[in-house]
Amino acid sequence: MHCLMGRLGLICSGSSTDALGRVTTLEVDTLGRTTSRLDEHGDARAVVGDALTPHHMPQAALGFTSRAEGGALVMTNAEHTLTRTYFAKGVATARAEAGLSFRRVLARDVRDVRQIAGPKYDQGLRDLLQYYRTNFPELMAK
């Protein structure tokens, strides 16, 4: 299990196996709200009505980490739709950034969030960077 402190609260992520052997990964905030669910294939399952979503940085499609291990910033759905990697924009961005370093892609994602939301998510971004420095130092190396 790993946890990230974001502007909207602490988000913890972990996996569990149900009685049928299906693995589910949950992300839960400090208020006990499930912010997303990932099934055994790593596909996100949104929680209806909370208006929050994890923004994976960098996007999982680039393959720097597994979907389960990749860091995410929890942000509002409305802001998430404005990101450079949302939905179809993500496909084009992944193609354009194939071969770029993890640090370069992550820096672009951080700039993108700051252009959309200003300093609103600065603490969450700092925590995300620390998560990667701690858990993936080889990706953060210059």
C-alpha positions as CSV (number, residue, x, y, z in Angstrom):
1,M,0.0,0.0,0.0
2,H,1.2,3.5,-0.7
3,C,-0.2,6.9,0.3
4,L,0.1,10.4,-1.2
5,M,-0.9,13.6,0.5
6,G,-2.8,15.8,-2.0
7,R,-4.6,19.1,-1.8
8,L,-7.8,17.1,-1.4
9,G,-6.4,14.9,1.3
10,L,-4.3,11.8,1.9
11,I,-4.9,9.1,-0.7
12,C,-3.9,5.5,0.0
13,S,-3.8,2.8,-2.5
14,G,-3.7,-0.9,-1.9
15,S,-4.9,-4.2,-3.3
16,S,-7.2,-6.9,-2.0
17,T,-8.5,-10.2,-3.2
18,D,-12.1,-11.2,-2.9
19,A,-13.6,-14.6,-2.3
20,L,-13.6,-15.4,-6.0
21,G,-9.9,-14.6,-6.3
22,R,-10.4,-11.2,-8.1
23,V,-7.9,-8.5,-7.2
24,T,-9.2,-5.0,-6.7
25,T,-7.0,-2.0,-6.1
26,L,-8.6,0.8,-4.1
27,E,-7.7,4.5,-3.6
28,V,-9.2,5.9,-0.4
29,D,-9.0,9.4,1.1
30,T,-8.8,10.4,4.7
31,L,-12.5,10.7,5.0
32,G,-12.9,7.1,3.9
33,R,-14.2,7.9,0.5
34,T,-13.1,5.6,-2.3
35,T,-11.7,7.9,-5.0
36,S,-11.1,5.1,-7.5
37,R,-11.1,1.4,-8.0
38,L,-8.9,-0.6,-10.3
39,D,-9.9,-4.1,-11.3
40,E,-7.5,-6.9,-11.8
41,H,-6.6,-5.5,-15.2
42,G,-5.8,-2.1,-13.8
43,D,-8.9,-0.5,-15.3
44,A,-10.2,2.4,-13.3
45,R,-13.6,2.3,-11.6
46,A,-14.9,5.7,-10.7
47,V,-16.9,6.4,-7.6
48,V,-20.2,8.0,-8.6
49,G,-20.9,11.4,-7.3
50,D,-17.6,12.4,-5.6
51,A,-16.5,14.6,-8.6
52,L,-12.9,13.5,-8.0
53,T,-10.5,11.4,-10.1
54,P,-6.9,10.3,-10.0
55,H,-4.7,12.0,-12.6
56,H,-1.8,9.6,-13.3
57,M,1.5,11.4,-13.8
58,P,3.0,10.3,-16.1
59,Q,0.2,8.5,-17.8
60,A,0.3,4.8,-17.5
61,A,0.4,4.3,-21.3
62,L,4.1,5.3,-21.3
63,G,5.0,2.3,-19.2
64,F,7.5,3.9,-16.8
65,T,5.8,2.1,-13.9
66,S,2.9,-0.3,-13.6
67,R,-0.5,1.3,-13.4
68,A,-0.8,0.1,-9.8
69,E,2.6,1.6,-8.8
70,G,2.3,4.8,-10.7
71,G,1.6,8.0,-8.8
72,A,-1.5,10.0,-9.2
73,L,-2.8,13.4,-8.1
74,V,-6.4,13.4,-7.1
75,M,-8.2,16.3,-8.8
76,T,-11.6,17.4,-9.7
77,N,-13.2,15.8,-12.8
78,A,-13.6,19.2,-14.4
79,E,-9.9,20.0,-14.1
80,H,-8.9,16.5,-15.2
81,T,-10.7,16.9,-18.5
82,L,-8.4,19.9,-19.2
83,T,-5.2,18.0,-18.8
84,R,-2.9,17.3,-21.7
85,T,-3.3,13.6,-21.3
86,Y,-7.1,13.3,-20.8
87,F,-8.9,10.8,-23.0
88,A,-7.9,11.1,-26.7
89,K,-5.3,13.8,-25.9
90,G,-3.5,11.2,-24.0
91,V,-3.1,9.0,-27.1
92,A,-1.5,11.8,-29.0
93,T,0.6,12.9,-26.1
94,A,1.9,9.3,-25.6
95,R,2.9,9.1,-29.2
96,A,4.6,12.4,-29.2
97,E,6.5,11.7,-25.9
98,A,7.6,8.1,-26.7
99,G,11.3,7.9,-25.9
100,L,11.4,11.0,-23.6
101,S,12.8,10.5,-20.1
102,F,10.5,10.0,-17.1
103,R,11.7,13.3,-15.6
104,R,10.9,15.3,-18.7
105,V,7.4,13.9,-19.1
106,L,6.7,14.3,-15.4
107,A,7.9,18.0,-15.6
108,R,5.5,18.6,-18.5
109,D,2.7,17.1,-16.5
110,V,3.5,19.2,-13.4
111,R,3.5,22.4,-15.6
112,D,0.2,21.3,-17.2
113,V,-1.5,21.0,-13.8
114,R,-0.1,24.3,-12.6
115,Q,-1.4,26.0,-15.8
116,I,-4.8,24.6,-15.2
117,A,-5.2,25.0,-11.5
118,G,-2.5,27.4,-10.4
119,P,-1.0,26.6,-7.0
120,K,-4.1,24.7,-5.8
121,Y,-2.4,21.3,-6.1
122,D,1.2,22.4,-5.2
123,Q,1.3,20.3,-2.0
124,G,0.0,17.2,-3.8
125,L,2.6,17.7,-6.6
126,R,5.4,18.0,-4.0
127,D,4.1,14.8,-2.4
128,L,4.0,13.1,-5.8
129,L,7.6,14.0,-6.5
130,Q,8.6,12.7,-3.1
131,Y,6.8,9.5,-3.8
132,Y,8.8,9.0,-7.0
133,R,12.1,10.0,-5.3
134,T,11.5,7.4,-2.6
135,N,10.1,4.6,-4.6
136,F,11.7,5.0,-8.0
137,P,15.0,6.9,-7.5
138,E,16.3,5.5,-10.8
139,L,13.5,7.2,-12.7
140,M,14.2,10.5,-10.9
141,A,17.9,10.4,-11.6
142,K,19.2,13.1,-14.0
